[in-house]
Amino acid sequence: MTSTSTPAVEIDQETRLDLYRRMVELRLFEKRAYDLFMEGLVKGTSHLSLGQEAVAAGFGAAMRVDDYTFCTYRGHAHTLSRGTPMARVMGELLGRSNGVTGGKGGSMHLTSVENYAMGSYAIVGAHLPIAAGAAWSAQERGSGQVAVCFFGDGATNIGAFHEALNMAAVWKLPVVFVCENNLYMEYTAIESVTAVANPAADRAAAYGLESIVVDGNDADAVYAIALETLDRARQGAGPSLVEAKTYRHGGHSRADPGKYRPDQEVEEWLDRDPVDTYRERLLAQGIAESALTDIDDDARANVEAATQAAREAPAPGPEVLERNVWADGSATWRN
Amino acid sequence: MAELTYRDAVAAGIAQEMRRDERVYLIGEDVAGAGGVFKATPGLLAEFGPRRVRDTPISEEAIVGAAMGAAMTGLRPIAEIMFSDFLATCWDIVANQIAKTRYMTDGQISLPLVIRTANGGGARFGAQHSQSVENWAMAIPGLKVVAPSNPADVIGLLAASVRDPDPVMFFEHKALYATKGDVPDGELVDTLGTARVGREGNDATLVALAAMVPKALAAAEVLAERGVSVEVIDLRSLVPLDTQTVLGSIAKTSRLFTVEENPRLTGWGAEVVSIAAEECFWDLDGPIVRITTPHIPLPSADALEDLAIPSVDRIVTTVEQVLA
């Protein structure tokens, strides 16, 4: 088993600062999203990535600009980490017309094709075969693109996971499957419903793939494994399955306080907060605190501006209700 | 003009589109080496090679999921689901993902793909390999639904489906694969959402689809001998639905029957009837009648299956009794 906690590659300072910036932005964005829920401005449900920022940041920093991202309903971080404008993501959460899908998709369906964020999929496991299809297309077009597919530990027990892994392996598709194992499938400990200890990595052998476990709270480690697996896919060596061990700071979704988790477990993981520990690492490496504080301030300002833009944006009007069912823009089904 | 079987027309239609557009791919179980379990895709592997005509594992979610991912990134895949009953195993990808993604992304993602599948009964395969499920697809916003009744339509409508920018569910009828029909020479490209008047008549309108079309035409022949002039409309696609051809026919005949292979409840005819009742009620001289399969799973025994699916005799008898 490959278990990476110390990266195999040298990461330059510019990249480290970029990783830190990404994580801080994601952290502050998600905190704001939570606050806006409490204010009643975000309706429906929402699944935050608080505590899991290092996975989105590490892959986001390593991916080529035209690599495809496929993610889940817990997809704010992955969508933002591809460079999708924060105001348009915030607008979508608030159901405003400036949102990435103009209010059609909502929190669980963030999509920004111009940023190669190819959708957030809210049926567990469904997007694994879809990501494989995008990789198949990239392979046939010879574009050199890689599809990266993020999913939770719960998805490893659904049929689509196994169908996609098998076909991707047989067809040697340029796709990286990334399991964010946050130890809980919704409200239930993943270990209590899964036959193996590592729900993704222990299944890799079934598809002839290497078993890879990475510390999902360590942005450097994630970045390193991202570079390695993306490169492998781009070279034509086929898919990878990465299991990133991480932890969500909150519950599964808006309504869930997460009380089913032992206090001690929560505390241990909070001590391993990916943002705080990375900040300490950068300081220990001699990066000036002012450089980090500047990043913090910029991120805070960006979140504030995005929130303001979303609050001020109008709600979508009735003219869009029956728009874009079909490619001609209409919803017409009869003459 | 050449005479082709319905199954030969499937391969001819796919080949026509694959020659024209290198982005068109065919994937599915047994479609390549074996030429399809219904022998509807022979010769395609030899002509287009193993990259463009590709066998998949028995993984329906992977098949339609791969088609979706490829369609949103530049290919125009044709995915085969061997029996339409198997759509139930990948209905999440079809109904939740493929159908909804354009709308949910407000038009950012296009899915120019075709899902071909062998639909319908008559082959004594029993309840899990014989269903007519075109009404499942019709119920989901975002899917176009096509079901040809003859070889020329297979080619023309398949070409139109491949060229369409939206996802199309293409229901081939397994009881029609061996039937023959004249096919014009040269490239055939039809138009989705256009019904065809298969036979003109004045006393009643019979609206039919796929394998019910030849039965409705045969019934019309019998009825004509008995002095009843029936107009037969082949709907050809359910989405888009050519309601104008149906309403125009009712304006002439003042009577409407549907002939549906799907089980009774929420069959496609229910929507046609609802539109007729709302929009041309005053043109009608009598009750609208739906001729359907009973609301049962299809039995296997030939004696029972023949009782279940609308037959020429049942169509004739029903029309005679209602018009009497």
Boltz contact constraints between the chains, C-beta under 6 A:
constraints:
  - contact:
      token1: [A, 101]
      token2: [B, 105]
      max_distance: 6.0
  - contact:
      token1: [A, 101]
      token2: [B, 106]
      max_distance: 6.0
  - contact:
      token1: [A, 102]
      token2: [B, 106]
      max_distance: 6.0
  - contact:
      token1: [A, 104]
      token2: [B, 104]
      max_distance: 6.0
  - contact:
      token1: [A, 104]
      token2: [B, 106]
      max_distance: 6.0
  - contact:
      token1: [A, 105]
      token2: [B, 104]
      max_distance: 6.0
  - contact:
      token1: [A, 109]
      token2: [B, 104]
      max_distance: 6.0
  - contact:
      token1: [A, 111]
      token2: [B, 105]
      max_distance: 6.0
  - contact:
      token1: [A, 111]
      token2: [B, 108]
      max_distance: 6.0
  - contact:
      token1: [A, 113]
      token2: [B, 108]
      max_distance: 6.0
  - contact:
      token1: [A, 123]
      token2: [B, 92]
      max_distance: 6.0
  - contact:
      token1: [A, 123]
      token2: [B, 96]
      max_distance: 6.0
  - contact:
      token1: [A, 126]
      token2: [B, 92]
      max_distance: 6.0
  - contact:
      token1: [A, 126]
      token2: [B, 97]
      max_distance: 6.0
  - contact:
      token1: [A, 129]
      token2: [B, 61]
      max_distance: 6.0
  - contact:
      token1: [A, 129]
      token2: [B, 62]
      max_distance: 6.0
  - contact:
      token1: [A, 129]
      token2: [B, 65]
      max_distance: 6.0
  - contact:
      token1: [A, 129]
      token2: [B, 66]
      max_distance: 6.0
  - contact:
      token1: [A, 130]
      token2: [B, 65]
      max_distance: 6.0
  - contact:
      token1: [A, 130]
      token2: [B, 68]
      max_distance: 6.0
  - contact:
      token1: [A, 130]
      token2: [B, 69]
      max_distance: 6.0
  - contact:
      token1: [A, 131]
      token2: [B, 69]
      max_distance: 6.0
  - contact:
      token1: [A, 132]
      token2: [B, 66]
      max_distance: 6.0
  - contact:
      token1: [A, 133]
      token2: [B, 65]
      max_distance: 6.0
  - contact:
      token1: [A, 133]
      token2: [B, 66]
      max_distance: 6.0
  - contact:
      token1: [A, 133]
      token2: [B, 68]
      max_distance: 6.0
  - contact:
      token1: [A, 133]
      token2: [B, 69]
      max_distance: 6.0
  - contact:
      token1: [A, 133]
      token2: [B, 70]
      max_distance: 6.0
  - contact:
      token1: [A, 134]
      token2: [B, 69]
      max_distance: 6.0
  - contact:
      token1: [A, 134]
      token2: [B, 73]
      max_distance: 6.0
  - contact:
      token1: [A, 136]
      token2: [B, 66]
      max_distance: 6.0
  - contact:
      token1: [A, 136]
      token2: [B, 70]
      max_distance: 6.0
  - contact:
      token1: [A, 137]
      token2: [B, 70]
      max_distance: 6.0
  - contact:
      token1: [A, 137]
      token2: [B, 73]
      max_distance: 6.0
  - contact:
      token1: [A, 137]
      token2: [B, 74]
      max_distance: 6.0
  - contact:
      token1: [A, 137]
      token2: [B, 75]
      max_distance: 6.0
  - contact:
      token1: [A, 141]
      token2: [B, 74]
      max_distance: 6.0
  - contact:
      token1: [A, 160]
      token2: [B, 61]
      max_distance: 6.0
  - contact:
      token1: [A, 163]
      token2: [B, 59]
      max_distance: 6.0
  - contact:
      token1: [A, 163]
      token2: [B, 61]
      max_distance: 6.0
  - contact:
      token1: [A, 163]
      token2: [B, 62]
      max_distance: 6.0
  - contact:
      token1: [A, 164]
      token2: [B, 62]
      max_distance: 6.0
  - contact:
      token1: [A, 167]
      token2: [B, 59]
      max_distance: 6.0
  - contact:
      token1: [A, 167]
      token2: [B, 62]
      max_distance: 6.0
  - contact:
      token1: [A, 324]
      token2: [B, 102]
      max_distance: 6.0
  - contact:
      token1: [A, 324]
      token2: [B, 103]
      max_distance: 6.0
  - contact:
      token1: [A, 324]
      token2: [B, 106]
      max_distance: 6.0
  - contact:
      token1: [A, 324]
      token2: [B, 107]
      max_distance: 6.0
  - contact:
      token1: [A, 325]
      token2: [B, 103]
      max_distance: 6.0
  - contact:
      token1: [A, 325]
      token2: [B, 141]
      max_distance: 6.0
  - contact:
      token1: [A, 325]
      token2: [B, 142]
      max_distance: 6.0
  - contact:
      token1: [A, 326]
      token2: [B, 166]
      max_distance: 6.0
  - contact:
      token1: [A, 327]
      token2: [B, 110]
      max_distance: 6.0
  - contact:
      token1: [A, 327]
      token2: [B, 165]
      max_distance: 6.0
  - contact:
      token1: [A, 327]
      token2: [B, 166]
      max_distance: 6.0
  - contact:
      token1: [A, 333]
      token2: [B, 239]
      max_distance: 6.0
  - contact:
      token1: [A, 333]
      token2: [B, 240]
      max_distance: 6.0
  - contact:
      token1: [A, 334]
      token2: [B, 241]
      max_distance: 6.0
  - contact:
      token1: [A, 334]
      token2: [B, 243]
      max_distance: 6.0
  - contact:
      token1: [A, 335]
      token2: [B, 242]
      max_distance: 6.0
  - contact:
      token1: [A, 335]
      token2: [B, 244]
      max_distance: 6.0
